[in-house]
């Protein structure tokens, strides 16, 4: 058979790093017979891509409009490094005996990198690929991805510690006359939160309209703006529901006040700074759904910041807790969850050389766990990459810091 095992192993138990940190690990090769190679090469790269299909109409030679579909794309490279762990591209053949061979590596990440991000229309991805450089034969390759988290310290983010209050009112047409108003008032203690934290939302509904409000929805939204440059410049905006809670009804001429919590699952930090192709923001949306197909719902939203270091004057997290599954439907994500523990194959705590920046800036801050994104995993294989690359068909979901807070019922 020859090659029995060829893989890349990171020393970080979560394969998660911060800009300017050193990525360390080893390439492990197991063969059951002697193998001749020129060397073992490692490639490390960070890049962003956007891509989606768009329809347009074009006038043909017969003067008729026909539908055409284009794929628009863009690419941004942050770093790319290649180096040999054994041998060289111009060296003589090396004969490896049967058995397991291990080759350590290290690479210092550049200081200004965007956080890892994966979606159907774009990504920021960091990968390592090891290649067996074989003379007169196709190279054998193995590939893995790792997560980079760019810090967003909420203590340094303008307006993150500010309380939030906003009100939206609406009247309805009834037999050519405007109704008294329906007013919804929303308040939050702060504007900035971290994954694992609850967003406590106080709601006051004053319904003088005489129109029944069936439900009042609170929705945490992720809004992403993608930019493409080839073959032309285009933008695409998507909105995803992260979590949602609702309450109702509120009858006409009734007033009610209550509080509901939205739990923040594993998410990349706001803005996706240092990325020129993908912009990321979060919003809290309130929607008062009214009866009658001829009446429009009342809607309003406000910006929420998602960071990697919590506000020090608001809530302090507890040490990581056991037993959370964030991989639920978005509407279920608000039912009160706690960070999950690492998989049994990995240590429960990071190794000593994994020192998140937030821990050094705030020594009293309990460390986070690192959990997979709630928006699922995508295949590692690039569009023009061979299907024979080991690990290319695997799926990858970035991991983001999740803090443990005491959640009230």
N, C-alpha and C positions, 0 to 999 in steps of 0.2 A: 504493500500500500504506500509506503514512503512517509508522507506527512500525516501524523496522527492528531497533532494539536498545534495551532498557531493562533495566539491571542495576545491582546494588550491588557495589562492589569494596572490600574491606577492605585497609588498608595492611599489616597483619600477614600474613606469608606463610602462616600456619597458621589465620588467623581465630580465634585462641585468646588469651584475655585473663584477667587476674586481677582480683578485686574491687579497686575504687579506681583501676584503670587507665583511661586514656582510649582509647576506641574511635574510631579515625579511618579515614576512607575517602572514597569519592566515589560519587556517583550519575552514571551515564553514560547519556545519551540520544542516540540517533541516529534522525533522521527524514529521509525522502526528499522531503518537501514541507513547505510552511509549515503550522504547527500553532498553533491558538489554545487557550490554557490560562489558568486562573486562577492556577495556581502549581504548584510541586512540593513535596510534603509528605513528610517522613520520620517514621516511627513506630518507636520502639525500645522493646522490652518484655522483661521477664523474668517467668516464671510457672512454676508447677508444677500438674500435673493428675494425678489418679488416676481409673481407670475400669475396671470389669469387670462381667460379668454374673453374677447369682446366682439360684439357683432356690429357690422356697419353695412350700409347700402352703397352700391357702386353702379354707375351707369355703364352698360356694356355698349358694344359697337352697334347694336340694333336699337339703341335708344331706350332700353328697358333697364329698370333697376333690379339688381340681383343682390342677394344677401351673401356677405362674406364674413368669415370668422378669422380673427387674428389672435395670436397669443402675444401679449405685451409683457415685457420683462425688464428687470434691472438687476445690477450686480454691484456689490461693494465689498472690497477685500480689506481686512484689518491686519492680517499678518499671514505669512506663509514661510515655513522653515523646513528644510530637508537636511538630514545628516545621517551618516552611517554609524550604526552601533557596532558593526563588524565589517572589516574589509573596506573596499572603496570601489568607485565606478570604474577605475582604471587599473585596479590591482589584479593580481593573479588569482586563480581559482583556489577556493578554500574547501577542504574536505571535512565535513562534519560527521563524526561518528554517531551511531544510533544512540538514542537516549534523549533526555530533556536538557535543554540549554536555556539559560536565562540571561537577559541583557538589560541592565538598568538604564534609565534615561532620565533627564530633567530638562525642563524648558521654562524660562521666565516669561510670563505673559506681559504684553505691553500694558502701560498704565491706563489708557483711555479706551475702554472696550464697552460696547453695549451688552446688556443682559441677553442670555439665550432666550429665544422665542420661536415657537413653532405654531403654524396655522396652515389652513388650506391655500392661502394666497401669498404667503411669504414666511421667511424664517431668518433668524440669526443663529448660526450654528457653528460649533467648534468641534473639530474632529482630529483624531490621530489615526494614521494608516501606516502599518508596517509592511514592507515588501521584501520578499526573498528575491534578490537580484541573481537570476540564473542565466549564464551565458548560453546563447542560441536557443533559449526557451522563453515562453511567456513567464513573466514574474508571477509569483503567488503572493496574494495580498490579504490582509485582514484589517478591519476597520472598526473603530468605536467612536462614540461621541461623548463629550463631557460638558458639564454646565458651567457657564460663567455668570456670576451675579454681580452687577454693577450697583454699588451702594446708593441708596437714596435715604439719607438720614433725615427723618421727619423733624428733628430738632433744628436742622439747618434749612428746612424748606419753608419759604415765606407762606404765611397764612395757614400752615398745617395745624397750628395750635389754636387757631381762632374758632370760637363757637359759630355755629351755622344756624341761621333762622331765615326762612323765606315763606311767603304766603302767595297763593294764587286764588283768584276768585273768578266766577263765571256766572253769567245770567243765561236764561233760556227763553226762546221766543214762544209765547203761548197766545194764540189767536191775535197775532200782530202786536202784542204787548210784551215787554220784557218782564221776566220774573224777578223776584228778589234774588239776591246772590247766593250761590254756593261757594263757601270759602274753606280752603284747606291750609292749615298752618303746620309747618314742619320745623323741628329744631333738633340739633345734634350738639354734643358737648365740644367736639373738635372736628376738624376737617380731614385729619390725617390718621391712618390706621395701618397696621401690619397684618399679614396673614396669621390666622389663629385668633385674632381679636374680634370682638363683637362690635357692631355699629348700633348703638342704642338710639332709636328714632322715636321721638315724641310726636304724636299726631293729634291735631285738634281739627275736627270737622264741624263747621257751623253751616247747617243746611237750611236756609230759609226759602229755598226755591220752590218747595212743594213737589219737586221731582225726586224720586227715590234713588239713592246711591246704592247700587247693588254690592259693590266691593270697593275698597280702597287698597290699591296695590303699592307696595314698596319694592322697587327693583334695583339691584346693584348691577350696573351695566359695564361692559368692557367695549370701548369704542376704538377701533383701529383704522388708521388712514395709511394706505399703501401708495407708494409712488413707483410708476414704471417709466422708463426712458426709451425703450426700443420696441418697435420701430418708431414710436412717437411717445410723447409725454402724456401720461394719463394718471389719474388718481382713482382710488377705490376706497370706499368707507364701509365698514361692517360694524354691526352692533350685535353683541352676544349678551344673553342673560347669565349672570354669574349666580345670583341667588334671588329669591323672591318670596315675600310673605304677603298675606292679604287679610283683610277683616271687613266685615259688613253684615247686614246692610245698615244704612243710615237713612231713616225715613225722612220724608219732607217735613220741614219745620222742626227737625231734631238737631241736637248738638251732642257730640261725644268726644272724649279725650282718652287716649291710651298710649302705651309704649310697646314697640316691637323691636326685636333684635335681628340683625343680619350678621351672620358669621362670615368672615373673610377667609376663603380657602387659599391653597397655594397659588400665588399669582406673581407674574413679573412686576417689578416696580414701575410706577407711572413714568411716562414720557419716553422710555427707551432711549435715554440720552446716549449720544455718540453714534446713533444710527441715523443716516440720512434718507433711508428708504421707508422706514416704518415708524409711525408715531402712535403712541398708546396713551389713552386717558380713560379714567373711570368716572362714572356719574351715578348719583342716586336719583332715581326717577320716581315720582309719585303720580299715580293715575287713579282718578276717581271715576269709576265706570257707572254710568247712569242708565236708567231704563229708557226705552223708546229708541227705535232705530233712527229717528230724525233728530236726536240730540247727540251732540258730540261730547266725548269724555273730557274732563278737566285733566290736563297734564302739565307737569313742570319738572325741571331737573336742576341739579347743582353738582359741581365738580367735587370729587373725593380723591384724595391722594393716597396711594398705596406705596408704602416704603419698605425698607429692609431693617431699619432701626426704629423702635417705637419712641413716641414722645415720653420723655423722662418725667414730666410733670403731670401726666394723665393717668396711666396705669403701668405697673411693672409686671412683666410676665413671671410665671413660675417655672421651675425646671421642667424639661420635656416630660410629657405624660404618655402613658401607653393607651393604645386602642382607639385610633381614629381611622375612618375610611372616608376620604374626601371624594372618592369616585362614585358619587351619587348624581342623580338628576339635579340640574341647577336649582329647582324649587325646593329640593330636599336639603340643599346645602345650608339652609338657614335654621336648621332644627337643633343646633347646639352640638358642635363637634370639637374634638381635641386632636392634637397632632398624633399621628401614628408612629410606632416605633420602627426602626430600620428592620430590613429583612433579616431572618436568622443567620444568613451567610455573612453578614457584615457586622462589625463591632457596633455596640449600642451607642457609643460616644465617638466623636471624631478623634483621630490620632493627634499626637502632640503638635505635629507640624501643620495642622489645619487650624489656623487661628483667625476666625472672622474679624474683620476690621471693627465691627460694632462692639465686640467683646473687649478689645484693647482700649477703645475710646470710653466705654462705660463699664468699668470692672464689676459693678454690682448688677449688671444686666445678665439675667439667666440666659444661657445659650439656646438657640433655636434647634429644632430638628430640621431636616431637609426633605421635603416631600415632593412627589411628582405633580406636575401641573394637572389641574382638573380637566383641561381641555384635550386630553388624550395624547397618544404617541403617533409619530409619523415615521415612515420608512427612512432608513439611512442612505439608501441608494440614490446617488445623483442621477440626473436624467441621462447622461452619456456614459455612465459607469458600467463596467462589465458585471453581468449577473453572477460571475464566478468569484467575486470578492467575498471572502469570508466575513460574515456579519453585515454585509450590505443590505440583506433583506430583513435584518432585525429592525424593530421599531424603537424609537427613542422619545422620551418625554423629559423635558428639563425639570430640575429640582429647584425649589425656591425655599428660603428660610421661613419656617412656621414657628411662631412662639406659642407657649402654653399659658393661657389665661384662665382664671376661674370664671366660669360662665354661670350666670344666674338664670333660674328657670323663668 
